[in-house]
Amino acid sequence: MAYPVELLTDHAMCDEALKDIQTELDDLTFRQTSYDHRDGKATARATDITGEITGLDQDITSLNSQLATMASDSKYRPRREAELRAAVKRRGDLGAAKVTRGPVAAFRLAVDLRQVVVQVAELNQAKTEVTNHRGTLPA
């Protein structure tokens, strides 16, 4: 669908429209760079969190099994109990972080990035149409 460039009836209107488009393009290009950077970091962070949670779940299961069969007066029991508490705490911290830095957050950033990419493409199309139309107007 073409933009209604026929509404722009002289060079000054076209120039003003092109200036507005360029200002928005500059802002969006900056945002795109920022989202691109954040998207890469968010994806890596979400993958790391998910992997660490999986490892902690395995550690917690293993420590619970060890403690279930370990004598209450074993010299290793306090250490295993401390390891279990630390693993459970870390698991809880990562579970909370997953909400703001996990896969859903990474997905949302990817959506934001794609929205900006689409906007940039549309603004470039509008810029082209205005520029072409400007060329058809009398000086």
Secondary structure as UniProt FT lines:
FT   HELIX           5..7
FT   HELIX           11..69
FT   TURN            72..73
FT   TURN            75..76
FT   HELIX           77..101
FT   HELIX           103..136
//
